[in-house]
Amino acid sequence: MYIGCYGNSKQYLGSDRAKEYCLCTISKLSEKYSDEEISLVFKKKPKEIMKLTEFAAIHCEKNKATVSEKTF
């Protein structure tokens, strides 16, 4: 999941910010969903995925460096 996020975000955010953003997003999704639920979410249609993950994206866009690399 990180690799897909990073690859897509890097071109818009730059390397360092993309790394922070993706780690934050994965952390927020993991707080809300189990591994099995995350797998199910990402098997849905793109619009549904966006709706189910929007809370994490919004949080991580607004809150820089909310997760350190040490968390993973």
N, CA, C and O atoms as a Tripos MOL2 file, in Angstrom:
@<TRIPOS>MOLECULE
protein
  288   287    72     0     0
PROTEIN
NO_CHARGES

@<TRIPOS>ATOM
      1 N           0.8330   -1.1870    0.0000 N.3       1 MET1
      2 CA          0.0000    0.0000    0.0000 C.3       1 MET1
      3 C           0.8770    1.2500    0.0000 C.2       1 MET1
      4 O           0.5750    2.2270   -0.6860 O.2       1 MET1
      5 N           1.9630    1.2140    0.7720 N.am      2 TYR2
      6 CA          2.8530    2.3770    0.8510 C.3       2 TYR2
      7 C           3.4360    2.7120   -0.5160 C.2       2 TYR2
      8 O           3.4790    3.8800   -0.9030 O.2       2 TYR2
      9 N           3.8790    1.7100   -1.2400 N.am      3 ILE3
     10 CA          4.5360    1.9510   -2.5280 C.3       3 ILE3
     11 C           3.5820    2.6340   -3.5040 C.2       3 ILE3
     12 O           3.9770    3.5690   -4.2000 O.2       3 ILE3
     13 N           2.3340    2.1790   -3.5610 N.am      4 GLY4
     14 CA          1.3550    2.8060   -4.4340 C.3       4 GLY4
     15 C           1.0720    4.2410   -4.0330 C.2       4 GLY4
     16 O           0.9730    5.1250   -4.8840 O.2       4 GLY4
     17 N           0.9420    4.4670   -2.7510 N.am      5 CYS5
     18 CA          0.7000    5.8130   -2.2410 C.3       5 CYS5
     19 C           1.8830    6.7130   -2.5600 C.2       5 CYS5
     20 O           1.7120    7.8170   -3.0750 O.2       5 CYS5
     21 N           3.0790    6.2380   -2.2530 N.am      6 TYR6
     22 CA          4.2810    7.0450   -2.4400 C.3       6 TYR6
     23 C           4.4930    7.3960   -3.9090 C.2       6 TYR6
     24 O           4.7930    8.5410   -4.2490 O.2       6 TYR6
     25 N           4.3350    6.4100   -4.7630 N.am      7 GLY7
     26 CA          4.5160    6.6570   -6.1900 C.3       7 GLY7
     27 C           3.5610    7.7120   -6.7270 C.2       7 GLY7
     28 O           3.9480    8.5480   -7.5430 O.2       7 GLY7
     29 N           2.3200    7.6740   -6.2720 N.am      8 ASN8
     30 CA          1.3200    8.6460   -6.7240 C.3       8 ASN8
     31 C           1.5190   10.0100   -6.0880 C.2       8 ASN8
     32 O           1.3020   11.0290   -6.7440 O.2       8 ASN8
     33 N           1.9240   10.0560   -4.8350 N.am      9 SER9
     34 CA          2.0290   11.3110   -4.0940 C.3       9 SER9
     35 C           3.3210   12.0640   -4.3520 C.2       9 SER9
     36 O           3.3540   13.2920   -4.2740 O.2       9 SER9
     37 N           4.3680   11.3460   -4.6550 N.am     10 LYS10
     38 CA          5.6980   11.9480   -4.8230 C.3      10 LYS10
     39 C           5.7030   13.0550   -5.8690 C.2      10 LYS10
     40 O           6.3350   14.0930   -5.6730 O.2      10 LYS10
     41 N           5.0070   12.8430   -6.9710 N.am     11 GLN11
     42 CA          5.0170   13.8470   -8.0370 C.3      11 GLN11
     43 C           4.3210   15.1450   -7.6310 C.2      11 GLN11
     44 O           4.6110   16.2010   -8.1930 O.2      11 GLN11
     45 N           3.4140   15.0790   -6.6700 N.am     12 TYR12
     46 CA          2.6850   16.2680   -6.2340 C.3      12 TYR12
     47 C           3.2710   16.8930   -4.9720 C.2      12 TYR12
     48 O           3.2280   18.1110   -4.7970 O.2      12 TYR12
     49 N           3.8110   16.0640   -4.1040 N.am     13 LEU13
     50 CA          4.2420   16.5360   -2.7950 C.3      13 LEU13
     51 C           5.7550   16.5990   -2.6190 C.2      13 LEU13
     52 O           6.2410   17.2350   -1.6840 O.2      13 LEU13
     53 N           6.4910   15.9610   -3.4890 N.am     14 GLY14
     54 CA          7.9300   15.8250   -3.3040 C.3      14 GLY14
     55 C           8.2160   14.6050   -2.4360 C.2      14 GLY14
     56 O           7.3240   14.0900   -1.7610 O.2      14 GLY14
     57 N           9.4510   14.1520   -2.4590 N.am     15 SER15
     58 CA          9.8190   12.8970   -1.7920 C.3      15 SER15
     59 C           9.5650   12.9010   -0.2910 C.2      15 SER15
     60 O           8.9280   11.9860    0.2310 O.2      15 SER15
     61 N          10.0500   13.9090    0.4010 N.am     16 ASP16
     62 CA          9.9380   13.9250    1.8650 C.3      16 ASP16
     63 C           8.4990   14.0190    2.3310 C.2      16 ASP16
     64 O           8.0750   13.2740    3.2150 O.2      16 ASP16
     65 N           7.7550   14.9230    1.7430 N.am     17 ARG17
     66 CA          6.3550   15.0980    2.1600 C.3      17 ARG17
     67 C           5.5160   13.8880    1.7650 C.2      17 ARG17
     68 O           4.6100   13.5040    2.5040 O.2      17 ARG17
     69 N           5.7980   13.2860    0.6210 N.am     18 ALA18
     70 CA          5.0590   12.0870    0.1990 C.3      18 ALA18
     71 C           5.2820   10.9650    1.2020 C.2      18 ALA18
     72 O           4.3480   10.2360    1.5370 O.2      18 ALA18
     73 N           6.4970   10.8230    1.6760 N.am     19 LYS19
     74 CA          6.8110    9.7890    2.6630 C.3      19 LYS19
     75 C           6.0130   10.0180    3.9500 C.2      19 LYS19
     76 O           5.4100    9.0870    4.4830 O.2      19 LYS19
     77 N           6.0130   11.2560    4.4440 N.am     20 GLU20
     78 CA          5.2400   11.5940    5.6550 C.3      20 GLU20
     79 C           3.7540   11.3320    5.4430 C.2      20 GLU20
     80 O           3.0920   10.7140    6.2770 O.2      20 GLU20
     81 N           3.2460   11.8100    4.3170 N.am     21 TYR21
     82 CA          1.8270   11.6870    4.0120 C.3      21 TYR21
     83 C           1.3990   10.2140    3.9430 C.2      21 TYR21
     84 O           0.3680    9.8380    4.5010 O.2      21 TYR21
     85 N           2.1820    9.3960    3.2680 N.am     22 CYS22
     86 CA          1.8080    7.9900    3.1020 C.3      22 CYS22
     87 C           1.8970    7.2210    4.4080 C.2      22 CYS22
     88 O           1.0380    6.3860    4.6930 O.2      22 CYS22
     89 N           2.9210    7.4880    5.2040 N.am     23 LEU23
     90 CA          3.0130    6.8320    6.5130 C.3      23 LEU23
     91 C           1.8350    7.2380    7.3990 C.2      23 LEU23
     92 O           1.2660    6.4080    8.1090 O.2      23 LEU23
     93 N           1.4820    8.5060    7.3510 N.am     24 CYS24
     94 CA          0.3390    8.9970    8.1300 C.3      24 CYS24
     95 C          -0.9560    8.3300    7.6640 C.2      24 CYS24
     96 O          -1.7530    7.8690    8.4820 O.2      24 CYS24
     97 N          -1.1570    8.2830    6.3670 N.am     25 THR25
     98 CA         -2.3750    7.6960    5.8160 C.3      25 THR25
     99 C          -2.5070    6.2260    6.2000 C.2      25 THR25
    100 O          -3.5820    5.7780    6.5990 O.2      25 THR25
    101 N          -1.4260    5.4860    6.0810 N.am     26 ILE26
    102 CA         -1.4520    4.0660    6.4520 C.3      26 ILE26
    103 C          -1.7560    3.9090    7.9370 C.2      26 ILE26
    104 O          -2.5050    3.0150    8.3320 O.2      26 ILE26
    105 N          -1.1820    4.7700    8.7480 N.am     27 SER27
    106 CA         -1.4360    4.7250   10.1910 C.3      27 SER27
    107 C          -2.9120    4.9770   10.5050 C.2      27 SER27
    108 O          -3.5190    4.2500   11.2920 O.2      27 SER27
    109 N          -3.4780    6.0050    9.8880 N.am     28 LYS28
    110 CA         -4.8960    6.3360   10.1430 C.3      28 LYS28
    111 C          -5.8180    5.2110    9.6600 C.2      28 LYS28
    112 O          -6.7870    4.8700   10.3390 O.2      28 LYS28
    113 N          -5.5240    4.6430    8.5090 N.am     29 LEU29
    114 CA         -6.3520    3.5410    8.0070 C.3      29 LEU29
    115 C          -6.2550    2.3300    8.9280 C.2      29 LEU29
    116 O          -7.2470    1.6400    9.1610 O.2      29 LEU29
    117 N          -5.0620    2.0740    9.4490 N.am     30 SER30
    118 CA         -4.8520    0.9330   10.3510 C.3      30 SER30
    119 C          -5.5610    1.1170   11.6890 C.2      30 SER30
    120 O          -5.9450    0.1400   12.3320 O.2      30 SER30
    121 N          -5.7340    2.3620   12.1030 N.am     31 GLU31
    122 CA         -6.4780    2.6310   13.3360 C.3      31 GLU31
    123 C          -7.9580    2.3030   13.1690 C.2      31 GLU31
    124 O          -8.6120    1.8510   14.1090 O.2      31 GLU31
    125 N          -8.4740    2.5320   11.9750 N.am     32 LYS32
    126 CA         -9.9080    2.3450   11.7290 C.3      32 LYS32
    127 C         -10.2590    0.9490   11.2180 C.2      32 LYS32
    128 O         -11.2960    0.3960   11.5870 O.2      32 LYS32
    129 N          -9.4080    0.3810   10.3780 N.am     33 TYR33
    130 CA         -9.7140   -0.8770    9.7140 C.3      33 TYR33
    131 C          -8.7130   -1.9690   10.0820 C.2      33 TYR33
    132 O          -7.5340   -1.6940   10.3080 O.2      33 TYR33
    133 N          -9.1950   -3.2070   10.1390 N.am     34 SER34
    134 CA         -8.3020   -4.3570   10.3070 C.3      34 SER34
    135 C          -7.6030   -4.6060    8.9640 C.2      34 SER34
    136 O          -7.9860   -4.0270    7.9470 O.2      34 SER34
    137 N          -6.5930   -5.4560    8.9620 N.am     35 ASP35
    138 CA         -5.9010   -5.7890    7.7130 C.3      35 ASP35
    139 C          -6.8750   -6.3710    6.6850 C.2      35 ASP35
    140 O          -6.8140   -6.0480    5.4980 O.2      35 ASP35
    141 N          -7.7630   -7.2250    7.1600 N.am     36 GLU36
    142 CA         -8.7480   -7.8260    6.2630 C.3      36 GLU36
    143 C          -9.6880   -6.7730    5.6810 C.2      36 GLU36
    144 O         -10.0080   -6.8080    4.4930 O.2      36 GLU36
    145 N         -10.1270   -5.8370    6.5220 N.am     37 GLU37
    146 CA        -11.0190   -4.7740    6.0500 C.3      37 GLU37
    147 C         -10.3090   -3.8720    5.0380 C.2      37 GLU37
    148 O         -10.9140   -3.4470    4.0540 O.2      37 GLU37
    149 N          -9.0290   -3.5790    5.2790 N.am     38 ILE38
    150 CA         -8.2700   -2.7480    4.3320 C.3      38 ILE38
    151 C          -8.1900   -3.4510    2.9790 C.2      38 ILE38
    152 O          -8.3510   -2.8150    1.9380 O.2      38 ILE38
    153 N          -7.9450   -4.7410    2.9920 N.am     39 SER39
    154 CA         -7.9020   -5.4980    1.7420 C.3      39 SER39
    155 C          -9.2320   -5.4060    1.0010 C.2      39 SER39
    156 O          -9.2540   -5.2510   -0.2200 O.2      39 SER39
    157 N         -10.3240   -5.5010    1.7260 N.am     40 LEU40
    158 CA        -11.6500   -5.3950    1.1090 C.3      40 LEU40
    159 C         -11.9030   -3.9930    0.5550 C.2      40 LEU40
    160 O         -12.4680   -3.8450   -0.5290 O.2      40 LEU40
    161 N         -11.4880   -2.9740    1.2950 N.am     41 VAL41
    162 CA        -11.6630   -1.5910    0.8400 C.3      41 VAL41
    163 C         -10.9850   -1.3920   -0.5110 C.2      41 VAL41
    164 O         -11.5770   -0.8260   -1.4300 O.2      41 VAL41
    165 N          -9.7350   -1.8610   -0.6300 N.am     42 PHE42
    166 CA         -8.9760   -1.6250   -1.8490 C.3      42 PHE42
    167 C          -9.3520   -2.5440   -3.0070 C.2      42 PHE42
    168 O          -8.7520   -2.4600   -4.0790 O.2      42 PHE42
    169 N         -10.3230   -3.4060   -2.8100 N.am     43 LYS43
    170 CA        -10.8760   -4.2130   -3.9020 C.3      43 LYS43
    171 C         -12.1180   -3.5560   -4.4920 C.2      43 LYS43
    172 O         -12.6680   -4.0340   -5.4850 O.2      43 LYS43
    173 N         -12.5550   -2.4650   -3.8830 N.am     44 LYS44
    174 CA        -13.7570   -1.7730   -4.3420 C.3      44 LYS44
    175 C         -13.4340   -0.8600   -5.5310 C.2      44 LYS44
    176 O         -12.2780   -0.7160   -5.9300 O.2      44 LYS44
    177 N         -14.4680   -0.2590   -6.0740 N.am     45 LYS45
    178 CA        -14.3130    0.6890   -7.1820 C.3      45 LYS45
    179 C         -13.6270    1.9580   -6.6670 C.2      45 LYS45
    180 O         -13.7560    2.2930   -5.4890 O.2      45 LYS45
    181 N         -12.9000    2.6630   -7.5360 N.am     46 PRO46
    182 CA        -12.1520    3.8550   -7.1080 C.3      46 PRO46
    183 C         -12.9640    4.8890   -6.3120 C.2      46 PRO46
    184 O         -12.4650    5.4400   -5.3310 O.2      46 PRO46
    185 N         -14.1970    5.1510   -6.7220 N.am     47 LYS47
    186 CA        -15.0160    6.1260   -5.9930 C.3      47 LYS47
    187 C         -15.2930    5.6560   -4.5630 C.2      47 LYS47
    188 O         -15.2780    6.4580   -3.6280 O.2      47 LYS47
    189 N         -15.5420    4.3680   -4.3980 N.am     48 GLU48
    190 CA        -15.8050    3.8160   -3.0710 C.3      48 GLU48
    191 C         -14.5390    3.8620   -2.2110 C.2      48 GLU48
    192 O         -14.6000    4.1660   -1.0200 O.2      48 GLU48
    193 N         -13.3970    3.5570   -2.8230 N.am     49 ILE49
    194 CA        -12.1280    3.6230   -2.0910 C.3      49 ILE49
    195 C         -11.8930    5.0450   -1.5950 C.2      49 ILE49
    196 O         -11.5250    5.2550   -0.4400 O.2      49 ILE49
    197 N         -12.1070    6.0120   -2.4690 N.am     50 MET50
    198 CA        -11.9030    7.4130   -2.0800 C.3      50 MET50
    199 C         -12.8090    7.8060   -0.9190 C.2      50 MET50
    200 O         -12.3770    8.4930    0.0070 O.2      50 MET50
    201 N         -14.0450    7.3750   -0.9690 N.am     51 LYS51
    202 CA        -15.0040    7.7070    0.0880 C.3      51 LYS51
    203 C         -14.5800    7.0840    1.4230 C.2      51 LYS51
    204 O         -14.6600    7.7360    2.4650 O.2      51 LYS51
    205 N         -14.1330    5.8330    1.3950 N.am     52 LEU52
    206 CA        -13.7780    5.1120    2.6190 C.3      52 LEU52
    207 C         -12.4270    5.5360    3.2090 C.2      52 LEU52
    208 O         -12.1700    5.3190    4.3930 O.2      52 LEU52
    209 N         -11.5770    6.1340    2.3910 N.am     53 THR53
    210 CA        -10.2500    6.5350    2.8710 C.3      53 THR53
    211 C         -10.0910    8.0540    2.9910 C.2      53 THR53
    212 O          -9.0420    8.5430    3.4100 O.2      53 THR53
    213 N         -11.1120    8.7730    2.6290 N.am     54 GLU54
    214 CA        -11.0650   10.2390    2.6160 C.3      54 GLU54
    215 C         -10.6730   10.8380    3.9630 C.2      54 GLU54
    216 O          -9.9120   11.8050    4.0110 O.2      54 GLU54
    217 N         -11.1790   10.2810    5.0420 N.am     55 PHE55
    218 CA        -10.8840   10.8200    6.3740 C.3      55 PHE55
    219 C          -9.3780   10.8410    6.6410 C.2      55 PHE55
    220 O          -8.8610   11.7950    7.2220 O.2      55 PHE55
    221 N          -8.6830    9.7970    6.2200 N.am     56 ALA56
    222 CA         -7.2360    9.6980    6.4390 C.3      56 ALA56
    223 C          -6.5060   10.7060    5.5570 C.2      56 ALA56
    224 O          -5.5860   11.3830    6.0170 O.2      56 ALA56
    225 N          -6.9040   10.8070    4.3120 N.am     57 ALA57
    226 CA         -6.2640   11.7480    3.3940 C.3      57 ALA57
    227 C          -6.4140   13.1780    3.8890 C.2      57 ALA57
    228 O          -5.4520   13.9450    3.8770 O.2      57 ALA57
    229 N          -7.6030   13.5360    4.3190 N.am     58 ILE58
    230 CA         -7.8480   14.8970    4.8100 C.3      58 ILE58
    231 C          -7.0110   15.1680    6.0530 C.2      58 ILE58
    232 O          -6.3680   16.2120    6.1540 O.2      58 ILE58
    233 N          -7.0160   14.2440    6.9860 N.am     59 HIS59
    234 CA         -6.2400   14.4120    8.2110 C.3      59 HIS59
    235 C          -4.7560   14.6020    7.8980 C.2      59 HIS59
    236 O          -4.1110   15.5060    8.4300 O.2      59 HIS59
    237 N          -4.2310   13.7550    7.0430 N.am     60 CYS60
    238 CA         -2.7890   13.7660    6.7710 C.3      60 CYS60
    239 C          -2.3670   14.9330    5.8870 C.2      60 CYS60
    240 O          -1.2170   15.3660    5.9510 O.2      60 CYS60
    241 N          -3.2670   15.4420    5.0730 N.am     61 GLU61
    242 CA         -2.9630   16.6470    4.2980 C.3      61 GLU61
    243 C          -2.8550   17.8570    5.2170 C.2      61 GLU61
    244 O          -2.0230   18.7370    4.9940 O.2      61 GLU61
    245 N          -3.6950   17.9040    6.2510 N.am     62 LYS62
    246 CA         -3.7240   19.0500    7.1630 C.3      62 LYS62
    247 C          -2.6840   18.9700    8.2640 C.2      62 LYS62
    248 O          -2.2660   20.0030    8.7870 O.2      62 LYS62
    249 N          -2.2620   17.7870    8.6220 N.am     63 ASN63
    250 CA         -1.3760   17.5970    9.7760 C.3      63 ASN63
    251 C          -0.0430   17.0120    9.3440 C.2      63 ASN63
    252 O           0.1290   15.7930    9.3190 O.2      63 ASN63
    253 N           0.8880   17.8720    9.0080 N.am     64 LYS64
    254 CA          2.2120   17.4130    8.5900 C.3      64 LYS64
    255 C           2.9200   16.7200    9.7360 C.2      64 LYS64
    256 O           2.7970   17.1090   10.8980 O.2      64 LYS64
    257 N           3.6530   15.6990    9.3860 N.am     65 ALA65
    258 CA          4.5130   14.9670   10.3320 C.3      65 ALA65
    259 C           3.7470   14.4450   11.5360 C.2      65 ALA65
    260 O           4.2360   14.5320   12.6620 O.2      65 ALA65
    261 N           2.5630   13.9080   11.3190 N.am     66 THR66
    262 CA          1.8050   13.3500   12.4400 C.3      66 THR66
    263 C           2.2670   11.9350   12.7790 C.2      66 THR66
    264 O           1.9210   11.4080   13.8360 O.2      66 THR66
    265 N           3.0340   11.3260   11.9020 N.am     67 VAL67
    266 CA          3.5620    9.9940   12.1500 C.3      67 VAL67
    267 C           5.0400   10.0190   11.8100 C.2      67 VAL67
    268 O           5.4380   10.4690   10.7360 O.2      67 VAL67
    269 N           5.8310    9.5390   12.7200 N.am     68 SER68
    270 CA          7.2740    9.4840   12.4490 C.3      68 SER68
    271 C           7.6210    8.1720   11.7760 C.2      68 SER68
    272 O           6.8690    7.2010   11.8600 O.2      68 SER68
    273 N           8.7410    8.1480   11.1190 N.am     69 GLU69
    274 CA          9.2110    6.9350   10.4540 C.3      69 GLU69
    275 C           9.4300    5.8150   11.4500 C.2      69 GLU69
    276 O           9.3520    4.6430   11.0810 O.2      69 GLU69
    277 N           9.7000    6.1440   12.6980 N.am     70 LYS70
    278 CA          9.9620    5.1410   13.7380 C.3      70 LYS70
    279 C           8.7370    4.3070   14.0580 C.2      70 LYS70
    280 O           8.8620    3.2170   14.6160 O.2      70 LYS70
    281 N           7.5440    4.8050   13.7130 N.am     71 THR71
    282 CA          6.3070    4.0890   13.9800 C.3      71 THR71
    283 C           6.2850    2.7770   13.2320 C.2      71 THR71
    284 O           5.6820    1.8130   13.7030 O.2      71 THR71
    285 N           6.9270    2.7150   12.0760 N.am     72 PHE72
    286 CA          6.8910    1.5150   11.2420 C.3      72 PHE72
    287 C           8.1970    0.8350   11.3170 C.2      72 PHE72
    288 O           8.3890   -0.2040   10.6860 O.2      72 PHE72
@<TRIPOS>BOND
     1     1     2 1
     2     2     3 1
     3     3     4 2
     4     3     5 am
     5     5     6 1
     6     6     7 1
     7     7     8 2
     8     7     9 am
     9     9    10 1
    10    10    11 1
    11    11    12 2
    12    11    13 am
    13    13    14 1
    14    14    15 1
    15    15    16 2
    16    15    17 am
    17    17    18 1
    18    18    19 1
    19    19    20 2
    20    19    21 am
    21    21    22 1
    22    22    23 1
    23    23    24 2
    24    23    25 am
    25    25    26 1
    26    26    27 1
    27    27    28 2
    28    27    29 am
    29    29    30 1
    30    30    31 1
    31    31    32 2
    32    31    33 am
    33    33    34 1
    34    34    35 1
    35    35    36 2
    36    35    37 am
    37    37    38 1
    38    38    39 1
    39    39    40 2
    40    39    41 am
    41    41    42 1
    42    42    43 1
    43    43    44 2
    44    43    45 am
    45    45    46 1
    46    46    47 1
    47    47    48 2
    48    47    49 am
    49    49    50 1
    50    50    51 1
    51    51    52 2
    52    51    53 am
    53    53    54 1
    54    54    55 1
    55    55    56 2
    56    55    57 am
    57    57    58 1
    58    58    59 1
    59    59    60 2
    60    59    61 am
    61    61    62 1
    62    62    63 1
    63    63    64 2
    64    63    65 am
    65    65    66 1
    66    66    67 1
    67    67    68 2
    68    67    69 am
    69    69    70 1
    70    70    71 1
    71    71    72 2
    72    71    73 am
    73    73    74 1
    74    74    75 1
    75    75    76 2
    76    75    77 am
    77    77    78 1
    78    78    79 1
    79    79    80 2
    80    79    81 am
    81    81    82 1
    82    82    83 1
    83    83    84 2
    84    83    85 am
    85    85    86 1
    86    86    87 1
    87    87    88 2
    88    87    89 am
    89    89    90 1
    90    90    91 1
    91    91    92 2
    92    91    93 am
    93    93    94 1
    94    94    95 1
    95    95    96 2
    96    95    97 am
    97    97    98 1
    98    98    99 1
    99    99   100 2
   100    99   101 am
   101   101   102 1
   102   102   103 1
   103   103   104 2
   104   103   105 am
   105   105   106 1
   106   106   107 1
   107   107   108 2
   108   107   109 am
   109   109   110 1
   110   110   111 1
   111   111   112 2
   112   111   113 am
   113   113   114 1
   114   114   115 1
   115   115   116 2
   116   115   117 am
   117   117   118 1
   118   118   119 1
   119   119   120 2
   120   119   121 am
   121   121   122 1
   122   122   123 1
   123   123   124 2
   124   123   125 am
   125   125   126 1
   126   126   127 1
   127   127   128 2
   128   127   129 am
   129   129   130 1
   130   130   131 1
   131   131   132 2
   132   131   133 am
   133   133   134 1
   134   134   135 1
   135   135   136 2
   136   135   137 am
   137   137   138 1
   138   138   139 1
   139   139   140 2
   140   139   141 am
   141   141   142 1
   142   142   143 1
   143   143   144 2
   144   143   145 am
   145   145   146 1
   146   146   147 1
   147   147   148 2
   148   147   149 am
   149   149   150 1
   150   150   151 1
   151   151   152 2
   152   151   153 am
   153   153   154 1
   154   154   155 1
   155   155   156 2
   156   155   157 am
   157   157   158 1
   158   158   159 1
   159   159   160 2
   160   159   161 am
   161   161   162 1
   162   162   163 1
   163   163   164 2
   164   163   165 am
   165   165   166 1
   166   166   167 1
   167   167   168 2
   168   167   169 am
   169   169   170 1
   170   170   171 1
   171   171   172 2
   172   171   173 am
   173   173   174 1
   174   174   175 1
   175   175   176 2
   176   175   177 am
   177   177   178 1
   178   178   179 1
   179   179   180 2
   180   179   181 am
   181   181   182 1
   182   182   183 1
   183   183   184 2
   184   183   185 am
   185   185   186 1
   186   186   187 1
   187   187   188 2
   188   187   189 am
   189   189   190 1
   190   190   191 1
   191   191   192 2
   192   191   193 am
   193   193   194 1
   194   194   195 1
   195   195   196 2
   196   195   197 am
   197   197   198 1
   198   198   199 1
   199   199   200 2
   200   199   201 am
   201   201   202 1
   202   202   203 1
   203   203   204 2
   204   203   205 am
   205   205   206 1
   206   206   207 1
   207   207   208 2
   208   207   209 am
   209   209   210 1
   210   210   211 1
   211   211   212 2
   212   211   213 am
   213   213   214 1
   214   214   215 1
   215   215   216 2
   216   215   217 am
   217   217   218 1
   218   218   219 1
   219   219   220 2
   220   219   221 am
   221   221   222 1
   222   222   223 1
   223   223   224 2
   224   223   225 am
   225   225   226 1
   226   226   227 1
   227   227   228 2
   228   227   229 am
   229   229   230 1
   230   230   231 1
   231   231   232 2
   232   231   233 am
   233   233   234 1
   234   234   235 1
   235   235   236 2
   236   235   237 am
   237   237   238 1
   238   238   239 1
   239   239   240 2
   240   239   241 am
   241   241   242 1
   242   242   243 1
   243   243   244 2
   244   243   245 am
   245   245   246 1
   246   246   247 1
   247   247   248 2
   248   247   249 am
   249   249   250 1
   250   250   251 1
   251   251   252 2
   252   251   253 am
   253   253   254 1
   254   254   255 1
   255   255   256 2
   256   255   257 am
   257   257   258 1
   258   258   259 1
   259   259   260 2
   260   259   261 am
   261   261   262 1
   262   262   263 1
   263   263   264 2
   264   263   265 am
   265   265   266 1
   266   266   267 1
   267   267   268 2
   268   267   269 am
   269   269   270 1
   270   270   271 1
   271   271   272 2
   272   271   273 am
   273   273   274 1
   274   274   275 1
   275   275   276 2
   276   275   277 am
   277   277   278 1
   278   278   279 1
   279   279   280 2
   280   279   281 am
   281   281   282 1
   282   282   283 1
   283   283   284 2
   284   283   285 am
   285   285   286 1
   286   286   287 1
   287   287   288 2
@<TRIPOS>SUBSTRUCTURE
     1 MET1         2 RESIDUE 1 A MET
     2 TYR2         6 RESIDUE 1 A TYR
     3 ILE3        10 RESIDUE 1 A ILE
     4 GLY4        14 RESIDUE 1 A GLY
     5 CYS5        18 RESIDUE 1 A CYS
     6 TYR6        22 RESIDUE 1 A TYR
     7 GLY7        26 RESIDUE 1 A GLY
     8 ASN8        30 RESIDUE 1 A ASN
     9 SER9        34 RESIDUE 1 A SER
    10 LYS10       38 RESIDUE 1 A LYS
    11 GLN11       42 RESIDUE 1 A GLN
    12 TYR12       46 RESIDUE 1 A TYR
    13 LEU13       50 RESIDUE 1 A LEU
    14 GLY14       54 RESIDUE 1 A GLY
    15 SER15       58 RESIDUE 1 A SER
    16 ASP16       62 RESIDUE 1 A ASP
    17 ARG17       66 RESIDUE 1 A ARG
    18 ALA18       70 RESIDUE 1 A ALA
    19 LYS19       74 RESIDUE 1 A LYS
    20 GLU20       78 RESIDUE 1 A GLU
    21 TYR21       82 RESIDUE 1 A TYR
    22 CYS22       86 RESIDUE 1 A CYS
    23 LEU23       90 RESIDUE 1 A LEU
    24 CYS24       94 RESIDUE 1 A CYS
    25 THR25       98 RESIDUE 1 A THR
    26 ILE26      102 RESIDUE 1 A ILE
    27 SER27      106 RESIDUE 1 A SER
    28 LYS28      110 RESIDUE 1 A LYS
    29 LEU29      114 RESIDUE 1 A LEU
    30 SER30      118 RESIDUE 1 A SER
    31 GLU31      122 RESIDUE 1 A GLU
    32 LYS32      126 RESIDUE 1 A LYS
    33 TYR33      130 RESIDUE 1 A TYR
    34 SER34      134 RESIDUE 1 A SER
    35 ASP35      138 RESIDUE 1 A ASP
    36 GLU36      142 RESIDUE 1 A GLU
    37 GLU37      146 RESIDUE 1 A GLU
    38 ILE38      150 RESIDUE 1 A ILE
    39 SER39      154 RESIDUE 1 A SER
    40 LEU40      158 RESIDUE 1 A LEU
    41 VAL41      162 RESIDUE 1 A VAL
    42 PHE42      166 RESIDUE 1 A PHE
    43 LYS43      170 RESIDUE 1 A LYS
    44 LYS44      174 RESIDUE 1 A LYS
    45 LYS45      178 RESIDUE 1 A LYS
    46 PRO46      182 RESIDUE 1 A PRO
    47 LYS47      186 RESIDUE 1 A LYS
    48 GLU48      190 RESIDUE 1 A GLU
    49 ILE49      194 RESIDUE 1 A ILE
    50 MET50      198 RESIDUE 1 A MET
    51 LYS51      202 RESIDUE 1 A LYS
    52 LEU52      206 RESIDUE 1 A LEU
    53 THR53      210 RESIDUE 1 A THR
    54 GLU54      214 RESIDUE 1 A GLU
    55 PHE55      218 RESIDUE 1 A PHE
    56 ALA56      222 RESIDUE 1 A ALA
    57 ALA57      226 RESIDUE 1 A ALA
    58 ILE58      230 RESIDUE 1 A ILE
    59 HIS59      234 RESIDUE 1 A HIS
    60 CYS60      238 RESIDUE 1 A CYS
    61 GLU61      242 RESIDUE 1 A GLU
    62 LYS62      246 RESIDUE 1 A LYS
    63 ASN63      250 RESIDUE 1 A ASN
    64 LYS64      254 RESIDUE 1 A LYS
    65 ALA65      258 RESIDUE 1 A ALA
    66 THR66      262 RESIDUE 1 A THR
    67 VAL67      266 RESIDUE 1 A VAL
    68 SER68      270 RESIDUE 1 A SER
    69 GLU69      274 RESIDUE 1 A GLU
    70 LYS70      278 RESIDUE 1 A LYS
    71 THR71      282 RESIDUE 1 A THR
    72 PHE72      286 RESIDUE 1 A PHE
